Amino acid sequence: MDLTSITAVVTGGCSGLGYATARALREAGANVALFDLNAAAGESRTVELGADNTLYCQVDVCDEQQVAQAIEQVKSRFGHIRLCVNCAGIAPASRILNRDNQPAPLAGFQQAIDINLVGSFNVARLVAQAMAEQATTDADGERGLIVNTASVAGYDGQIGQCAYAASKGGIIAMTLPMARDLAALGIRVNTIAPGIMATPMLLAMPEHVQDALAGNVPYPKRLGLPEEFAALVLHMAGNRYLNGETIRLDGALRMPPK
Ligand SMILES: NC(=O)c1ccc[n+]([C@@H]2O[C@H](COP(=O)([O-])OP(=O)(O)OC[C@H]3O[C@@H](n4cnc5c(N)ncnc54)[C@H](O)[C@@H]3O)[C@@H](O)[C@H]2O)c1
């Protein structure tokens, strides 16, 4: 995929892993569309990334109509969508029973599944429809690439992570069937399962907590960088034989119970 001539949709593109990916894509010459709830950040990120090649759309990834309208906006502004990177997500924590043996509110579990899993599927299905209508770009007949973001919690969820782990496990599980569904159209699907990454979410924690988290990582003994996530997205875009796969990006970390 020639990044100098493509347009990419990045959900959650106003912060953390999504923003780092949008920046790397812009540096590689791509147009980017940021689908994110945060309108204030959308405005400033658009300026930072260059308003001529950046479109911010205020979108809740769970909302069918908002996503469909935003995709139309991207198509009319840039003409096509070759890459979609799903980074929008939340990371709630709640034990199934609290200290008083009261059950976790069901709404919290449902919200994590809605935003992380249903939201990723919603954007993927509507972007795939747009990609299916586009011309192929190479001898292999490629039309596009969808990259979803899971988490190592999708494999080894910690205490309090039932909802988050289930949402991310769902993303890992749907990667292969989604790639199989879209294979005949020349649309690839891959997933990245990051470990502990230095995004605003993590950097807001006290330093001793960050140090403790980094201490569990075998090598390199530090938090992962958003730029390292972005580099893997760019590799996935360039490597056409990579399809239907989830790649852990975690410094060999296996999460302990807590
Ligand atoms: N940071 C980590 O250590 C880490 C590790 C593993 C997986 N992840 C996953 O990576 C993804 C990005 O995480 P991050 O650390 O960059 O988080 P972040 O909080 O920095 O960014 C998330 C972005 O998603 C947006 N967002 C949230 N809900 C949305 C919705 N319903 N619709 C549209 N936009 C929405 C937010 O406004 C925000 O800009 C998440 O899916 C997260 O679960 C992060």
The ligand as an ORCA input file, in Angstrom:
! r2SCAN-3c Opt
* xyz 0 1
  N      -2.481      2.435     26.543
  C      -2.339      1.135     26.748
  O      -1.522      0.701     27.565
  C      -3.162      0.140     25.957
  C      -2.830     -1.211     26.072
  C      -3.566     -2.152     25.362
  C      -4.601     -1.725     24.557
  N      -4.907     -0.411     24.467
  C      -6.030     -0.045     23.611
  O      -5.605      0.902     22.661
  C      -6.673      1.765     22.317
  C      -6.233      3.206     22.490
  O      -5.865      3.404     23.837
  P      -5.109      4.731     24.316
  O      -4.248      4.352     25.464
  O      -4.525      5.412     23.146
  O      -6.360      5.530     24.929
  P      -6.668      7.089     24.985
  O      -7.632      7.216     26.108
  O      -5.410      7.897     24.998
  O      -7.430      7.371     23.584
  C      -8.676      6.831     23.309
  C      -9.421      7.768     22.382
  O     -10.663      7.136     22.045
  C     -11.684      8.111     22.070
  N     -12.964      7.444     22.331
  C     -13.376      6.796     23.447
  N     -14.608      6.317     23.303
  C     -15.011      6.646     22.040
  C     -16.205      6.425     21.281
  N     -17.250      5.778     21.809
  N     -16.261      6.906     20.027
  C     -15.214      7.579     19.493
  N     -14.071      7.838     20.165
  C     -13.965      7.370     21.424
  C     -11.291      9.083     23.189
  O     -11.925     10.348     23.019
  C      -9.774      9.128     23.005
  O      -9.393     10.177     22.137
  C      -7.845      1.377     23.239
  O      -8.689      0.505     22.532
  C      -7.164      0.633     24.368
  O      -8.020     -0.320     24.953
  C      -4.213      0.547     25.149
*
